């Protein structure tokens, strides 16, 4: 376990706007090296190009995060990723990743098999081992604002710790493409606390929480501080350091002699009012349920879809089940060269079966949150749908942690290609 501690007496500008020059912070390069003319070097160059291209070409990667690899299945395979700060656009993210891959990593970490570099705008990392969905909290980089808070320190740091710990659950359980949260809290009329937390989106909520807890535990009680880890980072300041502050106030603690304690200040609600409220909620819920049933039935009739019958399970679809080895062979083991799309659910890979049939395999991400039961229901539902405007589901695969959907391969791209083709 190696750890790097960077203590910086830094005074940054009031607002960090996106610029073409990223703000370098730190790097870590262990002593594991490779030969200059080796295959690993060639794969690393390919990886750098892939990361740089992805960060600077539309569409912008979901969550400002991208992970890939080159040389899969060989001893010289290289795995890499980048994570841009959640408030960065494609310009700020792209310039940061491009600087890291084309200049700085080769300058700071020449011939390193493993390396990580941090900027204010992004983090870039590569290794000779897979990085996907693996929480890493070492090495670390720490930065502190040299100025101490001049006001009530007990109040300031109490609110700071409370805010940072409160954000952990919100960040870890963020269901969007980003695991990124910012909050601001008024300490006094003239002092505002700004906080930020972010995890790599491939982490499970539990791993993200563990990483953030480790980072928060390393924070120093200064006027401002930040902790950078490979899988997450946290920061707080008394000035705006991210783009777009979100208004937020912590609930005030309830005093023991507050009017809501005891009967003196409590407002009573009559039984009749309670009955009326409950009746209204039940009635509205019944109406909504009835409308949903009517809408679904109408939709099935209109589009010729076939609803699933009660009691059906995967045993009725055994003929549609593929084994994992077949799909790995068809897609070259889900290589980057076979990937044709990427979404919040995971990636889509083009493949060719042994009989020459072309297929598209949707590989659900292990962090998608979809369980086996939900997956089975989706397979049953989609398999029953038949419509000229719906791509046909050919089958599925459910082995170990892999959940795969096999579709017919569509030659003419997806609908968004035509909807958003401004030419």
C-alpha positions, 0 to 999 in steps of 0.5 A: 500500500502506497500513499502520497500526501500533497499539502498545498498552500493553494488559493484558487480563483473564485470560480473555476471556469472551463478552460483549454488548459487543465489544472494539474494536481498530482500523479502516482506511478509505481515502479512496475515498468515495460520495455520501450519497444514492447507490445504493452507500449503499443497497446498503451498508445492505442488505449491513450488514443481511444480515451482521447478520442472518446473524450473529445468526440460527440456524443459526450460519454455518460457521466463524463466517464469511459472505461476501455481496454486493448489487447484483451486476452493477452499478457500485454493487455492494458486497461484504462479509464477517465472520469471528468468532474461532474460539472465539466462539459465536453470541452473541459473534459476533452482538453483535460483527457487529451492533455493527460494522454498525449503529454503528461502521462508520458512525461510523468510516468514513462514506461509505467505499467500502472499510473494515475494522474489527477487534474482539477477537471478530470482523472485518467488511469491505466493498469495491466489489470482490469479496473472495471467495477473495482473500488480502489482507495489507494494511492491518495492525494491530499490538498489543504487550504492553509487558512484556518476558519476565523469564525466559530470553528465548532459550528463550521466543522460540525456543519461540514462533517454533517454535510459531507456524510449526508451526501454519501448516500445521495451520491452513492445511490444516484440513479443517473449516469453520474455519481456526482453531488454538490451542495452549498450550506450557509454557515453565517450571513457572509460565509457559505460552505461549498461541498462536492463528492463524486465516484466512478459510475461503475461502482456499486452503491456500497463500494461508492459509499466505502470509498467516500467514507475513506476520503472523508476520513482523510479530510483536514479541518482547515478552511478548505480541503480535498481528497483524491482517490482512484475511485472517488474524490471529495472537497469542501471550500468557502468559495464556489469551485464548481460550475453551478451551485445548488441551494441547500440547507440542513434542517435545524436541530430540534430543541428539547423545549421546542413547542412540538415537544409535549402537548402544549404546542401540538396541533390535533387532527380530528378523526373526521379529517383523517378519514377524509384524507385516507378516503381521498388518497384511496379514491385517487389511487383507484382512479389512477390504477384504472386509467393505467389498466385501460391505457395498457390494454389500449396500447396492446390492441393498437400496436398488436403487442402480445401481453404476458400471461400470468404464471409464465416463466423462463421455462417457456423460452428455453429454445431462446436461451444462448450459452455464454461461450457462444456469445463470447465467441460471436463478439470476440469476447465483447471486445471494444472493436465489436462495441456499437453502442453504449448506454446507462444499461451497459454496452451493445456488441455486434456479433456473428454466430457460427451459422453466419447470422449477425446479432446485436448483444446487449450486455447489461452492466453489473451495476445496472441494479437489475436483479435476476427476477427483473431480467426474467420479466424483461425477457418474457415481456420483450419476447412476446412483443411483435411489431414492425417498428420493434427490433426482434429479440432472438434470445437471452443468456443468464450465466453467473453475473452476466445478463445478456439480451440477443437481438437481430442486428439492424443495419440502418442504425438507430432512430436517433441517427435520423431524428437528430441528423441536422443535415 
